[in-house]
Amino acid sequence: MDPQWDDSVPIYRQLRDRVVAMILEGALKEGDPLPSVRSVAAEFRLNPLTVLKGYQQLVDENLVEKRRGRGMFVSEGARSALLKDERQRFLDEEWPRIYATIQRLGLSAAELLRNGAPPAPNTPWPSTPGQNDDTSD
């Protein structure tokens, strides 16, 4: 975790978001323990109650579970639930803007593939209704 904080967002929320990012990236796996509230508070010079509030949000979202006397652990299914939510958020919020830009610029699937990152192996390029599916130039 990075010790830089954004003053426009509450620190407990940023802490929660960083743990979520670590779960999504695979740095924290299901069943892994979270660093203790005390250690995070000491490392980043935060009030332990701030850290606890961020962790409690994760518990409330069923992404982390408390184990009495042992600490907090990433819940089973946390990553898949987060991926589902992130995918839906992307489709609802980001994709319409990206798609509109692609349409406005008249980009073809071939141009996007040639100039961007290729799709993951064995992952077909999703065809978009009304788009030219020709990938040859």
Backbone hydrogen bonds, N-H to C=O, Kabsch-Sander energy under -0.5 kcal/mol:
donor,donor_aa,acceptor,acceptor_aa,energy
7,D,5,W,-0.6
9,V,6,D,-1.7
14,Q,10,P,-2.0
15,L,11,I,-2.8
16,R,12,Y,-2.0
17,D,13,R,-2.6
18,R,14,Q,-2.1
19,V,15,L,-2.0
20,V,16,R,-2.3
21,A,17,D,-2.4
22,M,18,R,-2.1
23,I,19,V,-2.1
24,L,20,V,-2.7
25,E,21,A,-2.5
26,G,22,M,-0.6
26,G,23,I,-0.8
27,A,22,M,-1.5
28,L,22,M,-1.8
31,G,74,V,-2.6
32,D,29,K,-2.6
34,L,72,M,-3.1
40,V,36,S,-2.4
41,A,37,V,-2.6
42,A,38,R,-2.6
43,E,39,S,-2.8
44,F,40,V,-2.3
45,R,41,A,-0.6
45,R,42,A,-0.5
46,L,41,A,-2.3
50,T,47,N,-1.2
51,V,47,N,-1.5
52,L,48,P,-2.8
53,K,49,L,-2.1
54,G,50,T,-1.9
55,Y,51,V,-2.6
56,Q,52,L,-2.8
57,Q,53,K,-1.6
58,L,54,G,-1.2
59,V,55,Y,-1.9
60,D,56,Q,-2.9
61,E,57,Q,-1.6
62,N,59,V,-1.9
63,L,58,L,-2.5
64,V,58,L,-1.3
65,E,73,F,-3.1
67,R,71,G,-3.2
68,R,66,K,-0.5
70,R,67,R,-2.9
71,G,67,R,-2.0
73,F,65,E,-2.6
74,V,32,D,-2.7
75,S,63,L,-2.6
78,A,75,S,-1.7
81,A,77,G,-2.2
82,L,78,A,-2.5
83,L,79,R,-2.9
84,K,80,S,-2.3
85,D,81,A,-2.3
86,E,82,L,-3.0
87,R,83,L,-2.8
88,Q,84,K,-2.2
89,R,85,D,-2.6
90,F,86,E,-2.6
91,L,87,R,-2.6
92,D,88,Q,-2.5
93,E,89,R,-3.1
94,E,89,R,-0.7
94,E,90,F,-1.0
95,W,90,F,-3.4
98,I,94,E,-2.3
99,Y,95,W,-3.6
100,A,96,P,-2.1
101,T,97,R,-1.9
102,I,98,I,-2.5
103,Q,99,Y,-2.6
104,R,100,A,-2.7
105,L,101,T,-2.2
106,G,102,I,-0.8
106,G,103,Q,-0.8
107,L,102,I,-2.0
109,A,132,N,-0.7
110,A,134,D,-0.6
112,L,108,S,-2.2
113,L,109,A,-2.7
114,R,110,A,-2.5
115,N,111,E,-2.2
116,G,112,L,-1.6
123,T,120,A,-1.9
131,Q,128,T,-2.4
133,D,131,Q,-0.6
